[in-house]
Amino acid sequence: MGRAIREHLDTSTAAAGSLGAANDRDRAAASAVYIHGLGNHADEHALTARWDRALFGRDLDGHSRMAYWVDRARYPQSEGCDCADPVCGCGAHEEPGLGSALAGVCAPIQFEMAIRAATGDAEQRAFLREIGLLAMQRAKAQAAGNDGRQRRDSHGRAVAASTGLGLPDAVDFLFDPARRRHMEDVFRQRLHRDDGPCVVVAHSQGSLIAYDVLRQLRRRDIDVRLFVTVGSPLGLAPLRRVIQSWVGQTRLPFPACVRRWVNVVAAGDVLAFDPQLPDAIALPARGGTFEQHCIGREERDRNPLFAGNPHAALGYLSSAIVQQCVRAAWQAVASVHGGLRELATRDSLSS
């Protein structure tokens, strides 16, 4: 598996183009801000390095930042392996989580147990059941196109994921204002206006946290040249309704501080896919674009960092579309910083 992952990373990084090198001052002015999804994770340093290497093919040497909001009261120890290198296979075996569990034949029983463990509130439980039903319907539709062996594999992943759904984290964000504020404050602290323009990359529940913060900011607060959301639960209409209730609008406002928003969903990621999502975003009259891209089943299956989990963060980050979008934004940022103009030109010529 390690060799397959290495070959994939080498190929995908080459396809996306070389990022090149720059001095510390210039790279700090063109920072990447990451935010992870729900559940337990490796420690912050290791997780940031994994994201750097999956996305860029190398470390960014401190010029990327992870909004690390893991609840250590809930998860006292970081996940088993803190290796920083996705090639070792750690990333390939990310916790399958909610998406894979819902794809299993026996997922309804497991999901109900997880709901009851996550909250005692009747309305919250009803909401989570609605989310689960929608996702399981999608999972069944996906399974209809698979052979029997793949369905059995999904069943096995569901059993393995039954205790790691991360639903308490989702309940905290959606229904506990104080805990949601804590998650969002972690992200706010990673946005440094003095660094200049930046790129934000958000996975799973991290995309909800990032969106709720960015929608409240203006360009004078932070200049986000690119906002990339991967495996985003904004693809679930019931969840969007919760956020719509916060903003008091029937469509989600496009964050004024963001110039381009790219949402990427992998085939089989039942928490993310919704062809109607672009229609649910209220684009500004001037500036600001929203795009949605899908990683097809064949491309997903060729990527060992998805490793049977269509919701895997490292699978998304090592995909060609995500790498290409981020690299292009990085070049655009580089072109407005004097010391980075040569880098931007060199990368353009090498593409």
RAKA-V799858 format. One record per pair of residues at least 6 apart in sequence whose C-alpha atoms are under 6 Angstrom apart, sorted by the first residue. I is the first residue (numbers start at 0). J is the second residue. D is the distance in Angstrom with one decimal. If there is no record, write none. Layout:
I/J/D ; I/J/D
This chain:
1/86/5.1 ; 1/87/5.5 ; 1/88/5.8 ; 4/86/5.5 ; 4/303/5.5 ; 5/86/5.6 ; 11/319/6.0 ; 12/56/5.8 ; 15/322/5.8 ; 15/323/5.0 ; 16/350/5.4 ; 27/62/5.3 ; 28/194/4.4 ; 28/195/5.2 ; 29/197/5.5 ; 30/62/5.4 ; 30/63/5.5 ; 30/197/5.1 ; 31/63/4.6 ; 31/197/5.8 ; 31/198/4.9 ; 31/199/5.9 ; 32/63/5.7 ; 32/64/4.9 ; 32/65/6.0 ; 32/199/4.8 ; 33/64/6.0 ; 33/65/4.6 ; 33/66/6.0 ; 33/199/5.9 ; 33/200/4.9 ; 33/201/5.8 ; 34/65/5.6 ; 34/66/4.7 ; 34/201/4.9 ; 34/205/5.2 ; 35/202/5.3 ; 35/205/5.1 ; 36/202/5.3 ; 36/203/4.7 ; 36/204/4.7 ; 36/205/4.7 ; 37/165/5.8 ; 37/168/6.0 ; 37/204/5.8 ; 38/165/4.8 ; 40/77/5.7 ; 40/78/5.2 ; 41/77/5.1 ; 41/78/5.0 ; 41/81/5.1 ; 42/77/5.9 ; 45/81/5.7 ; 45/83/4.3 ; 47/65/5.8 ; 48/83/5.3 ; 49/83/5.1 ; 49/84/5.5 ; 49/85/5.6 ; 51/58/5.3 ; 52/58/5.8 ; 53/316/5.7 ; 53/317/5.0 ; 54/316/4.9 ; 54/317/5.3 ; 54/322/5.9 ; 66/185/5.7 ; 66/186/4.9 ; 68/182/5.8 ; 91/304/4.7 ; 91/306/5.3 ; 95/160/5.8 ; 95/308/6.0 ; 96/160/5.6 ; 96/163/5.7 ; 96/164/4.7 ; 97/164/4.7 ; 98/269/6.0 ; 98/270/6.0 ; 99/157/5.9 ; 100/106/5.9 ; 100/157/3.8 ; 100/160/5.6 ; 101/135/5.4 ; 102/138/4.8 ; 102/153/5.9 ; 103/153/5.1 ; 103/154/4.1 ; 103/157/4.9 ; 104/154/5.4 ; 109/161/5.7 ; 117/166/5.9 ; 117/167/4.8 ; 134/269/5.4 ; 137/269/5.8 ; 171/178/5.7 ; 172/179/4.5 ; 183/208/5.8 ; 192/221/5.2 ; 196/222/4.8 ; 196/223/5.8 ; 197/223/5.1 ; 197/224/6.0 ; 198/223/5.7 ; 198/224/5.8 ; 198/225/4.9 ; 199/226/4.9 ; 200/227/4.7 ; 201/228/4.9 ; 202/228/5.9 ; 202/229/4.9 ; 202/230/5.8 ; 203/230/5.0 ; 203/231/4.6 ; 206/228/5.6 ; 206/231/5.8 ; 213/254/5.6 ; 214/254/4.1 ; 216/256/5.9 ; 217/255/5.2 ; 217/256/4.6 ; 218/256/4.1 ; 222/256/5.6 ; 223/256/5.8 ; 223/257/4.7 ; 224/257/6.0 ; 224/258/5.1 ; 225/259/5.0 ; 225/260/5.9 ; 226/260/4.7 ; 227/260/5.9 ; 227/261/4.9 ; 227/262/5.8 ; 228/262/4.8 ; 229/262/6.0 ; 229/263/4.9 ; 230/264/5.5 ; 230/271/5.1 ; 230/310/5.8 ; 231/271/5.0 ; 232/270/5.3 ; 232/271/5.0 ; 233/239/5.7 ; 234/271/4.4 ; 234/272/5.2 ; 234/273/4.8 ; 243/249/5.9 ; 250/279/5.0 ; 250/280/5.5 ; 250/281/5.5 ; 251/280/4.8 ; 251/281/5.7 ; 252/281/5.0 ; 253/281/5.7 ; 253/282/5.5 ; 258/287/4.6 ; 259/287/5.4 ; 259/288/4.9 ; 260/289/4.8 ; 261/289/5.9 ; 261/290/4.8 ; 261/291/5.9 ; 262/291/4.7 ; 263/291/5.8 ; 263/292/4.8 ; 263/293/5.7 ; 264/271/6.0 ; 264/272/6.0 ; 264/293/4.9 ; 265/293/5.6 ; 265/294/4.5 ; 266/295/5.4 ; 266/296/5.2 ; 267/309/5.7 ; 268/309/5.0 ; 268/310/5.4 ; 304/313/5.8 ; 304/314/4.4 ; 305/311/5.5 ; 305/314/4.3 ; 330/343/5.0 ; 333/339/4.8 ; 333/340/5.9 ; 333/343/5.8 ; 334/340/4.7 ; 334/343/5.9
